[in-house]
Amino acid sequence: MAKHRHVLTVGFGEDFDSLADRLRLLKFRAVRAKLAEDGMRALERSGESIRAVLLSVPHRLGDLSFALHRLRDHAPTPSLRFVAIGPRPSPRELEELREADVEFGLWQPFDDGALRFVLNQALHDHRSGESRNVERVPTRLLARVFSAAGQKEALVYSLSEKGAFLETHRPTPTKGHVRVELQLRGGTVALEARVLTTNVPGNIQKAPLPMGMGVEFLEVPEEARRVLADQVEAMADRFRIDKQDASQA
């Protein structure tokens, strides 16, 4: 497993303990710690460059800013980033997370697509100039799909400016062409697309993806690209602590 897929988890409880299994299925490895002191020792002895910490909410770390500062001091990389995870926090808890420079928040219930997306965001070292492919943001949007076989509806499991994974029990075969109609907040976007991959019974399952197909948009006019970019940015902002509204926490 690549070293940058290691994640430190700090917290305890039945729901939090089950994270290790979920992370393994997503091709991450959990380095587990119950308290900040345990996390510091784990960071010191780990030969891997751990870039991300999953932090249980509500936390039991006392002065959160001080505890996370100590974790950063013991990290093998200067780009250690924090993801708060658990029940939706109170306005006071959300403000405390902001003051401690926790960047991301993932509140129950969340699916594996959201967990994978947030961890990929946290693990990306944006300060090093490290390149990254366009990230697909998890969604529950509806899409209408047109092909030679007719018309069907699908759930948009993930979306980027370049493509989408469409959840459907009747995917178009790989290399097939479809037209995808998306209802986005900036208006309706209809794009020609090519099917790159399918996840169907009988294939080697691409866990944790649902049944469906991954498509690449073939040509995206500038206005459609802008609408897609705005939609993707808005969906990504849902997971950023500094973009979340304390009055809705």
C-alpha positions in Angstrom: 0.0 0.0 0.0 1.3 3.4 -0.9 2.7 5.3 2.1 0.5 8.3 1.6 -2.7 6.2 2.0 -2.0 5.8 5.7 -4.4 7.8 7.9 -4.2 8.4 11.7 -7.5 8.0 13.5 -7.8 9.6 16.9 -10.9 8.7 18.9 -12.9 5.8 20.2 -16.4 4.4 20.3 -18.2 1.6 18.4 -18.9 3.7 15.3 -15.4 5.2 15.3 -13.8 1.7 15.7 -15.6 0.5 12.6 -13.8 3.1 10.5 -10.7 0.9 10.2 -12.7 -1.7 8.2 -14.3 1.0 6.0 -10.9 2.5 5.3 -9.4 -0.8 4.4 -12.1 -1.4 1.8 -11.3 2.1 0.4 -7.6 1.1 0.1 -6.5 3.3 3.1 -4.8 2.0 6.2 -5.8 3.2 9.6 -3.1 3.9 12.2 -5.3 3.9 15.3 -5.0 6.0 18.5 -7.5 6.8 21.3 -5.9 9.9 22.7 -3.6 12.7 21.4 -0.7 11.2 23.3 -1.2 7.9 21.6 -1.4 9.8 18.3 1.9 11.5 18.9 3.7 8.2 19.6 2.1 6.7 16.5 3.3 9.6 14.4 6.8 9.4 15.8 7.3 5.7 15.2 5.5 5.5 11.9 7.9 5.0 9.0 5.1 6.3 6.7 4.4 9.9 5.9 1.0 10.3 7.4 -0.7 13.4 6.1 -4.2 13.1 7.4 -5.9 12.6 10.8 -9.5 11.5 11.3 -10.6 13.2 14.5 -13.7 11.9 16.5 -16.4 14.4 17.2 -17.4 15.0 20.0 -13.7 14.9 20.9 -12.1 14.1 24.2 -8.8 16.0 23.8 -9.3 18.9 26.3 -7.9 22.0 24.7 -8.4 21.0 21.0 -6.1 23.7 19.5 -3.3 22.7 21.9 -3.8 19.0 21.3 -3.7 19.4 17.5 -0.7 21.7 17.7 1.2 18.9 19.5 0.2 16.4 16.9 1.5 18.7 14.1 4.8 19.0 16.0 5.2 15.2 16.0 4.1 14.7 12.4 6.7 13.5 9.8 5.3 16.0 7.3 4.5 19.7 7.7 1.3 19.3 5.8 -0.7 17.3 8.4 -4.4 18.0 7.9 -7.4 17.2 10.1 -10.8 15.7 9.2 -13.5 15.9 11.9 -15.9 12.9 11.7 -19.0 12.0 13.7 -22.5 13.4 14.6 -23.2 16.9 13.3 -21.5 19.2 15.8 -23.2 22.0 17.8 -22.4 25.6 16.8 -20.0 25.8 19.7 -18.2 22.6 18.6 -18.0 23.8 15.0 -16.4 27.1 16.1 -13.9 25.2 18.2 -13.0 23.1 15.2 -12.4 26.2 13.1 -10.3 27.8 15.8 -8.1 24.6 15.8 -7.6 24.8 12.0 -9.5 21.6 11.3 -10.2 21.8 7.6 -12.8 19.2 6.8 -16.0 17.9 8.5 -17.8 14.7 7.6 -21.1 14.2 9.5 -23.2 11.1 10.0 -24.7 9.6 8.0 -22.1 9.5 5.2 -21.4 6.9 2.6 -18.0 5.6 1.5 -17.9 7.9 -1.5 -18.0 10.9 0.8 -15.3 9.4 3.1 -13.0 8.6 0.2 -13.4 12.1 -1.3 -12.7 13.9 1.9 -9.6 11.8 2.6 -8.3 12.3 -0.9 -8.7 16.0 -0.4 -6.9 15.9 3.0 -4.0 13.7 1.7 -3.3 15.9 -1.3 -0.3 18.1 -0.5 -1.4 21.3 -2.2 1.7 23.2 -0.9 4.2 20.9 -2.7 3.1 21.5 -6.2 2.0 17.8 -6.3 -0.2 17.1 -9.3 -3.6 15.5 -9.0 -6.3 14.3 -11.3 -9.6 16.0 -11.3 -11.5 14.9 -8.2 -15.0 13.5 -8.6 -17.3 14.9 -5.9 -19.9 12.6 -4.3 -23.5 13.6 -5.1 -27.0 12.4 -5.1 -28.1 14.2 -8.2 -30.5 12.7 -10.7 -29.5 12.3 -14.4 -31.3 11.2 -17.5 -29.3 9.0 -19.8 -30.1 8.6 -23.5 -28.5 5.8 -25.6 -29.3 3.7 -28.7 -31.2 1.3 -26.3 -33.5 4.1 -25.1 -33.8 6.4 -22.1 -33.2 5.7 -18.4 -32.7 7.6 -15.2 -29.7 7.2 -13.0 -28.2 8.6 -9.8 -25.0 10.7 -10.1 -22.8 8.9 -7.6 -19.9 11.3 -8.3 -19.3 14.2 -10.6 -16.4 16.2 -12.0 -15.9 18.7 -14.8 -14.7 15.8 -17.0 -17.1 13.0 -16.2 -19.3 11.1 -13.8 -20.1 7.8 -12.3 -23.8 7.0 -12.9 -25.5 4.6 -10.6 -27.9 2.3 -12.6 -28.7 -1.4 -12.8 -28.7 -1.1 -16.6 -25.4 0.5 -17.6 -24.4 0.9 -21.2 -21.5 -1.4 -22.2 -18.0 -0.1 -22.1 -17.0 2.1 -25.1 -20.6 2.8 -25.7 -21.8 6.4 -26.3 -24.6 8.1 -24.3 -26.0 11.5 -23.8 -26.2 12.6 -20.2 -28.7 15.3 -19.0 -27.9 16.8 -15.6 -30.2 19.1 -13.6 -27.6 21.4 -11.9 -28.1 24.5 -9.8 -27.0 26.7 -12.7 -29.3 25.0 -15.1 -29.7 21.9 -17.2 -26.6 20.6 -18.9 -26.7 17.9 -21.6 -23.4 16.3 -22.7 -22.3 13.6 -25.0 -20.2 11.0 -23.2 -18.3 7.8 -23.6 -18.6 4.8 -21.2 -15.1 4.1 -19.8 -16.0 1.4 -17.2 -18.9 -0.5 -15.8 -19.6 -2.2 -12.5 -22.1 -5.0 -13.0 -22.8 -8.4 -11.5 -20.4 -11.0 -12.8 -17.5 -8.5 -13.2 -14.8 -8.2 -10.7 -16.5 -5.7 -8.4 -15.0 -2.3 -8.1 -15.7 -1.9 -4.4 -17.1 0.3 -3.0 -18.7 1.5 -6.2 -22.4 0.8 -6.7 -23.7 -0.9 -9.9 -23.4 1.5 -12.8 -21.0 3.1 -15.2 -18.2 5.7 -15.3 -18.5 8.1 -18.2 -16.2 10.7 -19.7 -17.7 13.8 -21.2 -16.6 14.2 -24.8 -17.0 17.9 -25.5 -17.9 20.4 -22.9 -18.9 23.9 -24.1 -17.6 26.8 -22.0 -21.0 27.7 -20.5 -21.6 24.0 -19.5 -18.0 23.8 -18.1 -18.7 26.9 -15.9 -22.0 25.4 -14.6 -20.3 22.1 -13.9 -17.4 23.8 -12.2 -19.7 25.9 -10.0 -21.7 22.7 -9.1 -18.5 20.7 -8.2 -17.1 23.5 -6.1 -20.4 23.9 -4.2 -20.5 20.2 -3.5 -16.9 20.1 -2.4 -17.5 23.1 0.0 -20.0 21.0 1.9 -17.1 19.2 3.6 -15.0 22.3 4.4 -15.3 23.5 8.0 -14.8 27.1 7.0 -17.7 26.9 4.6 -20.2 25.3 7.0 -22.8 27.4 8.6 -22.8 27.2 12.4 -26.5 28.2 12.6 -27.3 24.9 10.7 -25.0 22.7 12.8 
